[in-house]
Amino acid sequence: MSTDTKLYSTTNEHEELRQAVRRLADEKIAPYAAEVDENERYPQEAHDALVKAGFSAVHIDEKYDGAGGDAIAACIVIEEVARVCASSSLLPAVNKLGSMPIILSASEELKQKVLPSIGRGESSISYGLSEREAGSDAAAMRTKAVKDGDTWVLNGTKAWITQSGISDWYTVMAVTDPEKRANGISAFVVHRDDPGFEVGNKERKMGIKGSPTCELHFTNCVIPEDRIIGEPGTGFKTALRTLDHTRPTIGIQAVGIAQGALEAAIAYVKERKQFRKAIADFQGVQFMIADMGMKVETARQMCYVSAAASERGDANAGFLASAAKCYASDIAMEVTTDAVQLFGGAGYTRDFPVERMMRDAKITQIYEGTNQIQRVVMARALLK
C-alpha cells in the first residue's frame, strides 16, 4: 500500500457534463422515480433519455462508437442520475461493469463485435459472476464451459444478475479447468439469442426495484469459440481487475443516493415548523445536517480519487476501490437513515423520496463485494 496516493483533477468538460446530466436527471428521470419504484417497472423513460443524450455508456472509447469519457466522466453520470433515481443509475453503471472485462482482456475482434452497439446505446451488457452458492467465494462457482470443436458449451446458473432480461450481452465467468480452481475460470460473452440461454424470474427486492435482477440459466448453451475473453484460465484475474474499475462506480452511486437524501432533508427542515420556528433553526438538526454533508463530501472525494487511480493503473488502485466502495456505501446507509429521521413520521411514508433512498442505499453495501469482503481486501493490501 503506497502512501503517495495521487489525486485527480476535473476539466471544464467534466463540469459541463455534470450540468447536462443533472438537468436531464431532474427533467427526464426524477418525475418517474417514485412510480418506477412503486410499480417495480423498468425506467424506460430514463433509458430513452440517457441513450438519446449519449450518457448510457460514456466510458466506451470513440473507436467503438462511444463518447470516450474517462473514469471521472462515468462517475459523474452515475452520481447525478443516482441523486434522483438509483434504479436508473444502474443503466450506465452496469454497462461499465459488463463491458470492462472486454475492454481489459478481449481480442480486438471481440471488442469490435460487442462494444460498438453498447457505445451507440443500441445494446446493453450485464455481468455474470455470482451464483447462489458462490457469492463472496466466487471461485467456488459451478457453471462450466467445455470446448466442443469450434464452440464452447456452457452449463450452469448465475444469480443476482443486474439488468438481466434487459441486456442483450452478458459477460459470464465459467469453469474450464476444475482442477485449477480460480486459475481454471474463464470469461465469455453470451448473447441473449444464443441457444440454451434463458433468463429466469425477477427477484422481489427491497430496493432498486426498477432494475430487474434475475438468474441466468445455461443449458447446453452454445457460443462461438471466439467469444472467450482472453486466454482460458484468465477469467478470474480479469474479474478482479474489473472490480478495481467498477467498485468506485458503486461508491459514487451510493454518494448520489446520499446526496439526493441530503438535499431532500435540507429542503424539508427549512419548511417544517415546530415550536413556532423552522426545525432547521435547532442546533441538534443543524449538527445532523452538517455531519451528513461532511460525510457525503468525504465519500465523493474518495470515489473520484479511486476512479482516477484505477484508470492510471496505480499500484494501490485495489485498496482505494475497496475503500471508496465500502466507505461511500456505509455513509449512504447512514445519511439516508438520518434523512428519514429528519422527516419524522413523514419520512416513513412513501409520500417523500427518502424512504425509497434508504431502501435503495442498502444494496450498495452488498453488491460488487460485501463491505465485509472490502475490509478483507483492504486489510490484505495494508498487511502485504
C-alpha positions as CSV (number, residue, x, y, z in Angstrom):
1,M,0.0,0.0,0.0
2,S,1.6,3.2,-1.2
3,T,1.5,6.4,0.9
4,D,1.9,8.7,-2.1
5,T,-1.6,8.4,-3.4
6,K,-2.2,10.8,-6.4
7,L,-5.3,12.8,-6.5
8,Y,-7.4,13.8,-9.6
9,S,-8.5,16.9,-11.4
10,T,-11.6,17.8,-13.3
11,T,-11.9,19.8,-16.5
12,N,-14.4,22.3,-17.9
13,E,-15.8,19.3,-19.9
14,H,-16.4,17.4,-16.7
15,E,-18.3,20.3,-15.2
16,E,-20.3,20.8,-18.4
17,L,-21.1,17.1,-18.3
18,R,-22.3,17.3,-14.7
19,Q,-24.6,20.2,-15.5
20,A,-26.0,18.4,-18.6
21,V,-26.7,15.1,-16.7
22,R,-28.2,16.9,-13.7
23,R,-30.5,18.8,-16.0
24,L,-31.5,15.6,-17.8
25,A,-32.0,13.7,-14.5
26,D,-34.2,16.5,-13.0
27,E,-36.3,16.8,-16.1
28,K,-36.5,13.3,-17.6
29,I,-35.8,10.9,-14.8
30,A,-36.9,12.3,-11.4
31,P,-40.6,12.7,-12.4
32,Y,-40.9,8.9,-12.8
33,A,-38.7,7.7,-10.0
34,A,-41.4,7.1,-7.4
35,E,-43.7,5.4,-9.8
36,V,-41.0,3.2,-11.2
37,D,-40.3,2.1,-7.6
38,E,-43.9,1.7,-6.7
39,N,-44.7,-0.5,-9.7
40,E,-41.3,-2.2,-9.8
41,R,-41.1,-1.5,-13.5
42,Y,-38.1,-0.8,-15.8
43,P,-37.4,3.0,-16.0
44,Q,-37.8,3.2,-19.8
45,E,-38.0,7.0,-19.7
46,A,-34.6,7.1,-18.1
47,H,-33.3,4.6,-20.6
48,D,-34.5,6.5,-23.6
49,A,-33.2,9.9,-22.2
50,L,-29.8,8.5,-21.4
51,V,-29.4,6.8,-24.7
52,K,-30.6,9.9,-26.7
53,A,-28.1,12.1,-24.8
54,G,-25.2,9.6,-25.2
55,F,-24.9,9.0,-21.5
56,S,-25.7,5.3,-21.3
57,A,-22.1,4.2,-21.7
58,V,-19.8,7.2,-21.7
59,H,-16.8,5.1,-20.9
60,I,-16.7,3.3,-24.3
61,D,-13.9,4.5,-26.4
62,E,-14.6,6.6,-29.5
63,K,-13.1,3.9,-31.7
64,Y,-16.0,1.7,-30.6
65,D,-18.7,4.4,-31.2
66,G,-18.7,5.6,-27.6
67,A,-18.2,9.0,-26.1
68,G,-14.6,8.2,-25.0
69,G,-15.2,9.5,-21.5
70,D,-12.7,8.8,-18.7
71,A,-13.4,7.2,-15.3
72,I,-14.3,10.5,-13.8
73,A,-16.9,11.2,-16.5
74,A,-18.5,7.8,-15.9
75,C,-18.7,8.6,-12.2
76,I,-20.3,11.9,-12.9
77,V,-23.1,10.4,-14.9
78,I,-23.8,7.7,-12.4
79,E,-23.8,10.1,-9.4
80,E,-26.1,12.6,-10.9
81,V,-28.6,10.0,-12.0
82,A,-28.5,8.2,-8.7
83,R,-29.3,11.5,-6.9
84,V,-32.8,11.2,-8.3
85,C,-33.3,7.5,-9.1
86,A,-30.9,4.7,-8.0
87,S,-32.6,2.2,-10.3
88,S,-31.9,4.4,-13.4
89,S,-28.3,4.9,-12.4
90,L,-27.7,1.2,-12.9
91,L,-28.1,1.6,-16.7
92,P,-24.7,3.3,-17.1
93,A,-23.2,1.6,-14.1
94,V,-23.9,-2.0,-15.3
95,N,-22.9,-1.2,-18.8
96,K,-19.5,-0.3,-17.4
97,L,-19.4,-3.4,-15.2
98,G,-20.4,-5.8,-18.0
99,S,-18.1,-4.3,-20.6
100,M,-14.9,-3.7,-18.6
101,P,-13.7,-7.4,-18.9
102,I,-14.0,-7.0,-22.7
103,I,-12.2,-3.7,-22.6
104,L,-9.4,-5.0,-20.3
105,S,-8.8,-8.5,-21.8
106,A,-10.7,-9.3,-25.0
107,S,-9.3,-9.6,-28.5
108,E,-9.7,-6.7,-30.9
109,E,-12.2,-8.8,-32.9
110,L,-14.4,-9.4,-29.9
111,K,-14.2,-5.8,-28.9
112,Q,-15.4,-4.8,-32.4
113,K,-18.2,-7.3,-32.2
114,V,-19.6,-6.2,-28.9
115,L,-18.6,-2.7,-27.9
116,P,-20.0,-0.5,-30.7
117,S,-23.6,-1.4,-30.1
118,I,-23.2,-0.6,-26.4
119,G,-21.4,2.6,-27.3
120,R,-24.2,3.7,-29.5
121,G,-26.8,2.8,-26.9
122,E,-28.4,0.1,-29.1
123,S,-27.5,-2.6,-26.7
124,S,-26.6,-3.0,-23.0
125,I,-24.5,-5.6,-21.2
126,S,-24.7,-7.3,-17.8
127,Y,-22.1,-9.2,-15.7
128,G,-22.5,-12.8,-14.6
129,L,-20.1,-13.8,-11.8
130,S,-22.2,-14.7,-8.7
131,E,-24.0,-17.9,-8.0
132,R,-26.3,-18.9,-5.2
133,E,-23.5,-20.9,-3.5
134,A,-20.7,-18.8,-4.8
135,G,-21.2,-15.2,-3.7
136,S,-18.2,-13.9,-1.7
137,D,-16.4,-17.1,-2.5
138,A,-16.8,-16.5,-6.3
139,A,-14.0,-19.0,-7.1
140,A,-16.4,-21.8,-5.9
141,M,-18.6,-21.3,-8.9
142,R,-20.1,-24.4,-10.6
143,T,-21.1,-23.0,-14.0
144,K,-18.9,-24.9,-16.6
145,A,-17.8,-24.3,-20.1
146,V,-16.4,-27.1,-22.3
147,K,-14.7,-26.7,-25.6
148,D,-16.5,-28.6,-28.4
149,G,-14.9,-28.2,-31.8
150,D,-15.2,-24.5,-32.8
151,T,-17.7,-23.7,-30.0
152,W,-18.0,-23.5,-26.2
153,V,-20.8,-25.2,-24.4
154,L,-22.0,-23.6,-21.1
155,N,-24.0,-25.3,-18.4
156,G,-25.0,-23.8,-15.0
157,T,-26.8,-20.9,-13.4
158,K,-25.8,-17.4,-12.4
159,A,-27.7,-15.4,-9.7
160,W,-28.3,-11.8,-8.8
161,I,-27.6,-10.5,-12.3
162,T,-28.5,-6.8,-12.6
163,Q,-30.4,-5.6,-15.7
164,S,-30.9,-9.3,-16.7
165,G,-33.6,-9.6,-19.3
166,I,-32.9,-6.1,-20.5
167,S,-29.4,-6.6,-21.6
168,D,-28.5,-8.1,-25.0
169,W,-25.0,-9.2,-24.0
170,Y,-23.7,-10.9,-20.8
171,T,-20.2,-11.3,-19.6
172,V,-20.1,-14.7,-17.9
173,M,-17.5,-16.4,-15.8
174,A,-17.4,-20.3,-16.1
175,V,-15.0,-23.1,-15.0
176,T,-13.0,-24.5,-17.9
177,D,-10.5,-26.5,-15.7
178,P,-11.9,-27.6,-12.4
179,E,-8.5,-28.8,-11.1
180,K,-7.1,-25.3,-11.1
181,R,-9.9,-23.6,-9.1
182,A,-9.6,-19.8,-9.6
183,N,-6.9,-20.3,-12.3
184,G,-9.4,-22.6,-14.1
185,I,-12.0,-20.0,-14.6
186,S,-12.6,-18.3,-18.0
187,A,-14.6,-15.4,-19.2
188,F,-17.1,-15.4,-22.1
189,V,-19.5,-13.2,-23.8
190,V,-23.0,-14.6,-24.2
191,H,-25.8,-13.1,-26.3
192,R,-29.5,-13.3,-25.3
193,D,-30.2,-15.1,-28.6
194,D,-27.7,-17.9,-28.1
195,P,-29.3,-21.3,-28.0
196,G,-29.6,-22.8,-24.5
197,F,-29.6,-19.4,-22.7
198,E,-32.5,-18.3,-20.7
199,V,-33.3,-15.5,-18.2
200,G,-35.1,-16.6,-15.0
201,N,-37.8,-14.9,-13.0
202,K,-37.3,-11.4,-11.4
203,E,-36.3,-11.3,-7.8
204,R,-38.6,-9.5,-5.3
205,K,-36.3,-6.9,-3.8
206,M,-36.2,-4.3,-1.0
207,G,-34.9,-1.5,-3.2
208,I,-33.7,-0.6,-6.7
209,K,-37.0,-2.1,-7.8
210,G,-36.8,-0.5,-11.3
211,S,-33.8,-2.6,-12.2
212,P,-34.6,-6.2,-12.9
213,T,-32.5,-8.8,-11.1
214,C,-32.8,-12.4,-12.3
215,E,-30.9,-15.7,-12.6
216,L,-29.3,-16.7,-15.9
217,H,-29.7,-20.3,-17.0
218,F,-27.3,-22.1,-19.3
219,T,-28.5,-25.5,-20.6
220,N,-26.0,-26.7,-23.2
221,C,-25.7,-23.1,-24.3
222,V,-23.6,-23.0,-27.4
223,I,-21.4,-19.9,-28.2
224,P,-18.7,-19.5,-30.9
225,E,-15.1,-20.1,-29.8
226,D,-14.1,-16.5,-30.4
227,R,-16.5,-15.3,-27.6
228,I,-13.9,-16.2,-24.9
229,I,-12.4,-13.1,-23.3
230,G,-8.6,-13.5,-23.2
231,E,-7.0,-16.9,-22.7
232,P,-8.6,-19.8,-21.0
233,G,-8.0,-19.7,-17.2
234,T,-7.6,-15.9,-17.1
235,G,-11.2,-15.1,-16.3
236,F,-11.0,-14.7,-12.6
237,K,-8.0,-12.4,-12.9
238,T,-10.0,-10.3,-15.3
239,A,-12.9,-10.3,-12.9
240,L,-10.7,-8.9,-10.1
241,R,-9.2,-6.3,-12.4
242,T,-12.7,-5.3,-13.4
243,L,-13.8,-4.7,-9.9
244,D,-10.9,-2.3,-9.3
245,H,-12.5,-0.2,-12.1
246,T,-16.2,-0.6,-11.1
247,R,-16.2,-0.6,-7.3
248,P,-15.7,3.2,-7.4
249,T,-18.8,3.4,-9.6
250,I,-20.9,1.7,-6.9
251,G,-19.3,4.0,-4.4
252,I,-20.4,7.0,-6.4
253,Q,-23.8,5.6,-6.9
254,A,-24.1,5.5,-3.1
255,V,-22.9,9.1,-3.0
256,G,-25.6,10.1,-5.4
257,I,-28.3,8.4,-3.4
258,A,-27.0,10.1,-0.2
259,Q,-26.8,13.5,-1.9
260,G,-30.4,13.2,-3.0
261,A,-31.5,12.4,0.5
262,L,-29.4,15.2,1.9
263,E,-31.0,17.7,-0.5
264,A,-34.5,16.5,0.3
265,A,-33.7,16.7,4.1
266,I,-32.4,20.3,3.8
267,A,-35.4,21.4,1.9
268,Y,-37.7,19.8,4.4
269,V,-36.1,21.1,7.6
270,K,-36.3,24.6,6.2
271,E,-40.0,24.4,5.7
272,R,-41.1,22.2,8.6
273,K,-42.1,24.2,11.7
274,Q,-42.2,23.1,15.3
275,F,-42.4,25.3,18.4
276,R,-43.1,28.3,16.1
277,K,-39.9,28.1,14.1
278,A,-38.3,26.0,11.3
279,I,-36.7,22.9,12.7
280,A,-33.6,23.9,10.7
281,D,-33.1,26.6,13.4
282,F,-32.5,24.0,16.1
283,Q,-28.8,23.2,16.7
284,G,-29.4,19.5,17.0
285,V,-30.8,19.4,13.5
286,Q,-28.0,21.6,12.2
287,F,-25.4,19.2,13.6
288,M,-27.1,16.3,11.9
289,I,-27.2,18.2,8.5
290,A,-23.5,19.2,9.0
291,D,-22.4,15.7,9.7
292,M,-24.4,14.4,6.7
293,G,-22.8,16.9,4.3
294,M,-19.3,16.3,5.7
295,K,-19.6,12.6,5.2
296,V,-21.1,12.8,1.7
297,E,-18.4,15.1,0.5
298,T,-15.7,12.9,2.0
299,A,-17.1,9.8,0.3
300,R,-17.4,11.7,-3.0
301,Q,-13.7,12.7,-3.0
302,M,-12.7,9.1,-2.1
303,C,-14.7,7.8,-5.1
304,Y,-13.1,10.2,-7.6
305,V,-9.6,9.6,-6.3
306,S,-10.3,5.8,-6.7
307,A,-11.7,6.2,-10.2
308,A,-8.7,8.2,-11.3
309,A,-6.3,5.6,-9.7
310,S,-8.0,2.7,-11.5
311,E,-7.7,4.4,-14.9
312,R,-4.0,5.2,-14.3
313,G,-3.3,1.6,-13.1
314,D,-1.9,2.8,-9.8
315,A,-0.4,0.1,-7.5
316,N,-2.9,0.9,-4.8
317,A,-5.9,1.0,-7.0
318,G,-7.4,-2.1,-5.5
319,F,-7.2,-0.8,-1.9
320,L,-8.7,2.6,-3.0
321,A,-11.5,0.9,-4.9
322,S,-12.5,-1.2,-1.9
323,A,-12.1,1.8,0.5
324,A,-14.2,4.0,-1.7
325,K,-17.0,1.5,-2.2
326,C,-17.1,0.5,1.4
327,Y,-17.0,3.9,3.0
328,A,-19.4,5.5,0.5
329,S,-22.0,2.8,0.8
330,D,-21.8,2.8,4.6
331,I,-22.2,6.6,4.5
332,A,-25.2,6.3,2.1
333,M,-26.9,4.0,4.5
334,E,-26.2,6.3,7.4
335,V,-27.2,9.5,5.6
336,T,-30.4,8.1,4.2
337,T,-31.4,6.8,7.6
338,D,-30.7,10.2,9.1
339,A,-32.8,11.8,6.4
340,V,-35.8,9.6,7.3
341,Q,-35.3,10.7,10.9
342,L,-35.3,14.4,10.0
343,F,-38.5,13.9,8.1
344,G,-40.1,12.3,11.3
345,G,-43.2,10.4,10.6
346,A,-43.5,11.8,7.1
347,G,-40.1,10.2,6.3
348,Y,-41.6,6.7,7.0
349,T,-44.2,7.2,4.3
350,R,-44.0,6.8,0.5
351,D,-45.1,10.4,0.1
352,F,-41.5,11.5,0.3
353,P,-38.4,10.1,-1.5
354,V,-36.2,9.5,1.5
355,E,-37.7,6.1,2.4
356,R,-37.0,4.9,-1.1
357,M,-33.5,6.3,-1.0
358,M,-32.9,4.4,2.3
359,R,-34.1,1.2,0.8
360,D,-32.0,1.7,-2.3
361,A,-28.9,2.6,-0.4
362,K,-28.8,-0.8,1.3
363,I,-27.8,-2.8,-1.7
364,T,-24.6,-0.7,-2.2
365,Q,-23.2,-2.3,0.9
366,I,-23.8,-5.7,-0.6
367,Y,-23.2,-5.9,-4.4
368,E,-19.9,-5.9,-6.1
369,G,-18.5,-7.4,-2.9
370,T,-20.0,-7.0,0.5
371,N,-18.4,-4.4,2.8
372,Q,-17.0,-7.2,4.9
373,I,-15.2,-8.5,1.8
374,Q,-14.0,-5.0,1.1
375,R,-12.4,-4.9,4.6
376,V,-10.7,-8.2,3.9
377,V,-9.3,-6.8,0.6
378,M,-8.1,-3.6,2.4
379,A,-6.5,-5.5,5.3
380,R,-4.6,-7.7,2.9
381,A,-3.3,-4.7,1.0
382,L,-2.2,-3.0,4.2
383,L,-0.5,-6.1,5.7
384,K,1.1,-7.2,2.4
